[in-house]
Amino acid sequence: MPEPLLEVRALDAHYGDFQALFGLSLAVSAGEIVAVVGANGAGKSTLLKCIAGAIKSRRDAIAFCGEPIGDLAAHEVVGRGIALVPEGRRLFPSLSLEENLLIGGQLGRPGPWTLERIYELFPALAERRHVPSSALSGGQQQMVAIGRALMSNPRLLLCDELSLGLAPIVVRDLYARLPSIVREGTSLIIVEQDIVQALKAAQEALCLQEGRVALAGQSATLSHDAIAAAYFGT
Amino acid sequence: MTGWGNIVIQGVLIGGLYAMFAAGLALIFGVMRLVNIAHGDLIVLAAYLALIATDALAINPLAAIAFVAPAMAALGYGLQRGLLNRTLGDDLLPPLLVTFGLSVILQNGLLELFTADSRRLNAGAIEIASFQLAEGVWIGVLPLIQFVAAIAVIGGLQILFYRTALGRAFRAASDDPSVAQLVGIDNRHVFALAMAISLAVVAVAGVLIAIRTNFDPAIGPARLIFGFEAVIIGGLGSMWGTLAGGIILGVSQAIGAQINPGWQILAGHLAFLFILAVWPQGLFPKIQG
């Protein structure tokens, strides 16, 4: 079996005295989409923040391309090829749409994604490129947030709650673009509360409950009841 | 009437200098919400560095800017990276206290090294050169150079902020420092660059003011307050507003001084208070809340 792209081993995470993750492990292979689901406060976003370096962890708790990255700062992790689409999109309001994309690419990591390719992936953005990012609709903002992350040409893209606050038709549209991202050689971890959407897109799934993995397996083989049990802890 | 015209023009020209004090302050507040109480003392430090350079190398103080500006920029980078970055956070108070302490250290350090004697930089014949713009309106060459330098500095900062990749990083780090790191920006480095640029501007302003008026180790806070007033009159976050703020301050002072020499400083403060009372956001605000 080839070495996984990302390997998380026995990861703990704390907010002060509060422990959010307990010995969590997972692996992501190249070209794979992994869904992480779970209730509010299960530790999904914390997991992504740890991988992205926004929360530092034990050096060997996270390995990427075989190298330990657990103790790297966020801006160094981006340079290694991991980009996060943060929950709530978090665009830079004083930057235009295009500037938001450009700043995602300012590290100059080589790869397939350029401004033109982002506009091909999301044609709706091209004509609004000079609009302040705060003037965009929620769906367009989410596209820019994904585009901003892609501009760093990541090998692993972390998506936190893509569906948050968006109409179902917009969410479907966004998820329909994910395969074209994977085709460029990028793996994805998608964190979602919308379980159906996430499981449909992913090959592997992980259900978190109170900071621990309650259920893991191939998303197609997980039964609805098993997920419900893992989700609510019944 | 030409008498008043003259006064307004002199006020505008000195206003350019105030705007340069203010631009450095506005830059670092805009990028990292850091209020630098030591800004005025750094202006004085730049003047003393220029004094050393002119004495040691026997050069014109205007040429000394070529040495002082890079030195101050390097100092700014180190200061931010080694000290001030550690004070930044959700709370505005720690950087305020630390820069206040820095101000005390700078004043006493300068006093120790250079005594309390009042000093001035001598730029030679250019200081008294002037030309007649219109009947009865004379313009000094040096004040004009200072004003043009101020416009160039502020225009340059404007271009830097809105037309370059570094400016984009400045604005992104200002908007949301934690997300800025997620897109690969090293905030510690970006903030240190902002302080370096701020102190390079301080160096230019500090040398120009030291050619114009006397300085001593304790004069920093008086410089600082003009900078603050110009920033607040202009409105936070707007570079051209800062220039307007500096000019309003300079013109008010010039008019005050004409009415009664003792009113020069007071008139500037009154103009500042009036604008603060009527337009609390300043004349050209860009940063809200």
Interface residues (C-beta under 8 A of the other chain):
Chain A: A52 G53 A54 A73 A74 H75 V78 G79 A83 L84 P86 R90 F92 P93 S94 L95 E99 L102 I103 G104 Q106 L107 R148 A149 S152
Chain B: A165 R168 A169 R171 A172 S174 D175 D176 S178 V179 A180 Q181 L182 V183 G184 I185 D186 N187
